């Protein structure tokens, strides 16, 4: 699709123009990434992506998905995948994040398989799908919460990070509970983060959840209580 190609080319050219070869290896080492970096800071990467998206509007959801996948699948540098996530969650196009696009989100989560990709997709994209299409998205999240794939589980746990008062407490419990006994760091950390964020909205619910789940890991418990402990000081 020409529009998708225009977006990919514009973003790729702008990222390469902003590259910092001295910064790149430090970014790669910090992220423990096999894919190299160009050395573009994340805020600058976001600005580049948004500028290109404003300059090259996409006509429909199919062109939008094609542009995301072109950036993602053909990426030679990690920043190109960051740009793909910016396109996924660009406000002009969030209306296209529907259950029919679940395979797109699943591909980014499963092939990205690291927190810098997955956390943004979970809280922004999956959160938007949940807000716009709650019933099928809740079913999908409950399914992902029991997946053999760690990153699909983490996505389910973090999908409501930004929902505050709109958080579905039953859903939150349902997506956390299957992973409570898991030893995987990113699941334990994700559980704690999800609970900590919700403690800012409903501390009583979080305290009760912790009290009634004695098998919650120490890491999850510590993370969950961080905000509440700061408030009490």
C-alpha positions in Angstrom: 0.0 0.0 0.0 1.5 3.4 -1.0 0.4 5.2 2.1 1.9 2.5 4.4 5.1 2.7 2.4 5.2 6.5 2.6 4.9 6.3 6.4 7.6 3.7 6.8 10.0 5.5 4.5 9.4 8.9 6.2 10.0 7.4 9.7 13.0 5.4 8.6 14.7 8.4 7.0 14.0 10.7 10.0 15.3 8.1 12.5 18.5 7.6 10.5 19.0 11.3 10.2 18.8 11.6 14.0 21.0 8.7 14.8 23.7 9.0 17.4 26.3 6.2 17.0 27.9 6.9 20.3 24.6 6.5 22.2 23.4 3.4 20.3 25.6 0.7 21.9 24.7 1.9 25.4 21.0 1.6 24.6 21.5 -1.8 23.2 23.3 -3.0 26.3 20.8 -1.5 28.7 17.9 -3.2 26.8 19.8 -6.5 26.4 18.7 -6.3 22.8 19.9 -8.5 19.9 18.5 -5.9 17.5 20.8 -2.8 17.3 19.8 0.7 18.1 20.3 3.9 16.0 20.9 5.9 19.2 17.7 8.0 19.1 16.3 8.8 22.5 12.8 7.5 23.1 11.1 11.0 23.4 12.8 12.0 20.1 11.7 8.8 18.5 8.1 9.6 19.5 8.3 13.1 18.0 9.7 11.7 14.8 7.0 9.1 14.5 4.2 11.6 15.3 5.5 14.2 12.8 5.6 11.5 10.0 2.1 10.3 10.9 0.7 13.9 10.7 2.5 14.4 7.4 1.3 11.1 5.9 -2.3 10.4 7.0 -3.5 6.9 6.5 -6.9 6.5 4.7 -8.3 3.4 6.4 -7.6 0.7 9.0 -6.1 -1.7 6.5 -3.5 0.9 5.5 -2.9 1.6 9.2 -2.3 -2.1 10.0 -0.1 -2.5 6.9 2.1 0.5 8.0 2.5 -0.9 11.5 3.5 -4.3 10.2 5.9 -2.9 7.6 7.7 -1.0 10.3 7.7 -3.9 12.7 8.6 -6.8 10.4 11.2 -5.0 8.4 12.8 -3.2 11.3 16.6 -3.2 11.3 16.8 -1.0 14.4 14.8 -1.1 17.6 13.6 2.5 17.2 11.7 1.5 14.1 9.6 -0.9 16.3 9.1 1.9 18.8 7.7 3.9 15.9 5.4 1.1 15.0 4.0 1.1 18.5 3.5 4.9 18.2 1.5 4.3 15.0 -0.5 1.6 16.7 -1.5 4.1 19.5 -1.6 7.3 17.6 -4.8 9.1 18.8 -6.2 9.6 15.2 -6.3 5.9 14.7 -7.2 4.4 18.1 -10.8 3.9 16.8 -9.3 1.1 14.7 -8.1 -0.9 17.7 -10.9 -3.4 17.6 -11.1 -7.1 18.5 -10.6 -7.9 14.8 -7.1 -6.5 15.2 -6.2 -8.8 18.1 -3.9 -10.9 15.8 -2.0 -7.7 15.1 -1.5 -7.0 18.8 -0.7 -10.6 19.5 2.1 -10.5 16.8 3.7 -7.4 18.4 3.5 -9.0 21.9 4.8 -12.5 21.0 7.5 -11.4 18.6 8.5 -8.4 20.6 8.8 -10.5 23.8 10.4 -7.8 25.9 9.1 -5.2 28.4 9.8 -2.1 26.4 7.5 -3.2 23.6 4.9 -5.2 25.6 4.2 -2.7 28.3 3.3 0.1 25.8 1.1 -2.3 23.8 -0.6 -3.6 26.9 -1.4 -0.3 28.6 -2.2 1.8 25.5 -3.4 -0.5 22.7 -5.1 -3.3 24.7 -6.4 -0.7 27.1 -8.0 1.2 24.2 -9.6 -2.0 22.9 -10.9 -2.8 26.4 -12.4 0.7 26.7 -14.1 0.5 23.2 -15.1 -3.1 23.1 -15.2 -4.4 26.7 -17.1 -7.7 26.4 -14.9 -9.4 23.7 -11.7 -7.9 25.0 -12.4 -9.1 28.6 -12.8 -12.6 27.2 -9.6 -12.3 25.2 -7.6 -11.0 28.3 -8.9 -13.9 30.4 -7.7 -16.3 27.7 -4.3 -14.6 27.5 -3.9 -14.6 31.3 -3.7 -18.4 31.1 -1.5 -18.6 28.0 1.8 -20.5 27.8 3.4 -17.2 26.6 4.7 -15.0 29.4 4.3 -11.8 27.4 0.6 -12.5 26.6 0.1 -13.0 30.3 1.9 -9.8 31.2 -0.2 -8.0 28.6 -3.4 -9.2 30.2 -2.2 -8.2 33.7 -1.2 -4.7 32.5 -4.1 -3.9 30.2 -5.9 -1.8 32.8 -3.0 0.2 34.0 -4.5 3.5 32.8 -8.1 2.9 33.5 -8.3 4.1 37.1 -12.0 4.4 38.2 -13.0 2.4 35.1 -11.0 -0.6 36.2 -12.9 -3.8 36.2 -11.9 -5.3 39.6 -13.2 -8.8 38.8 -11.2 -8.8 35.5 -8.1 -7.5 37.3 -8.3 -10.4 39.8 -9.0 -12.9 37.0 -5.9 -12.0 35.0 -3.6 -11.8 38.0 -4.6 -15.0 39.8 -3.3 -17.5 37.1 0.2 -16.1 37.4 0.5 -15.7 41.2 2.3 -19.0 41.6 4.7 -18.4 38.6 8.4 -17.7 39.3 8.9 -15.6 36.2 10.2 -12.2 37.2 8.2 -10.2 34.6 5.0 -11.8 35.7 5.7 -11.1 39.4 6.8 -7.5 38.7 3.8 -7.0 36.4 1.4 -8.1 39.1 2.9 -5.7 41.6 2.8 -2.9 39.1 -0.9 -3.5 38.2 -1.8 -3.6 41.9 0.3 -0.5 42.7 -1.4 1.6 40.0 -4.9 0.5 41.1 -4.0 1.3 44.8 -4.0 4.9 43.8 -7.7 4.6 42.9 -8.9 1.9 45.3 -6.4 1.2 48.1 -8.9 -0.8 50.2 -9.5 -3.3 47.3 -5.7 -3.7 46.8 -5.1 -4.2 50.5 -7.9 -6.8 50.7 -6.6 -8.6 47.6 -3.1 -8.9 49.1 -4.5 -10.1 52.4 -6.6 -12.8 50.7 -3.8 -14.0 48.5 -1.1 -15.3 50.8 0.7 -17.0 47.9 1.5 -13.6 46.3 5.3 -13.4 45.8 7.4 -11.0 47.9 8.3 -9.0 44.8 4.6 -8.6 43.8 3.7 -7.6 47.4 6.5 -5.1 47.7 5.7 -3.5 44.4 1.9 -3.4 45.2 2.4 -1.6 48.4 4.9 1.0 47.4 2.4 3.8 46.8 0.5 3.1 49.9 3.6 3.1 52.0 4.6 6.5 50.6 1.2 7.9 51.4 1.3 6.7 55.0 4.7 8.4 55.7 
